[in-house]
């Protein structure tokens, strides 16, 4: 029974992801504060503001090929007036209020640094993970029951 419930949880989580998941972009210039991100041509509100304080690029020695780049941001919560400083770099995203921000790309034109952050929100992920844990528990119950049955038959 537990294993069957887990399969339903995984499917339900996948459905929630399909319907409600967000995958957008936040292109922000150094010093700029934004309260929205874009999905294609549509602008969507975040519910909080993001300020790009500083953007830096590290290059490989003796060349112009970027080695790393990072965005130092401040997340501003308009409801409380609080703020949090975060650093987003390649392979080191940050999360806030269900959104995950990944360092995606950048541009440097006319002395302005623009950081391009991928914005992701997947409300189905906890449901799917719960399904996986439930499936593991179901499998362990089945293995334990078989082991007990084998032990009682000998």
Secondary structure, DSSP 8 states (H G I E B T S, - for coil): -HHHHHHHHHHHHHHHHHHH-EEEEEEEETT-EEEEEEETTEEEEEEEEEEEEEEEEEE-TTSSSEEEEEEEEEEE-TTT--EEEEEEETTB-EEETTEEEEEEEEEEETTEEEEEEEEEE-TTHHHHHHHHHHHHHHHHHHHHHHHHHHHHH-
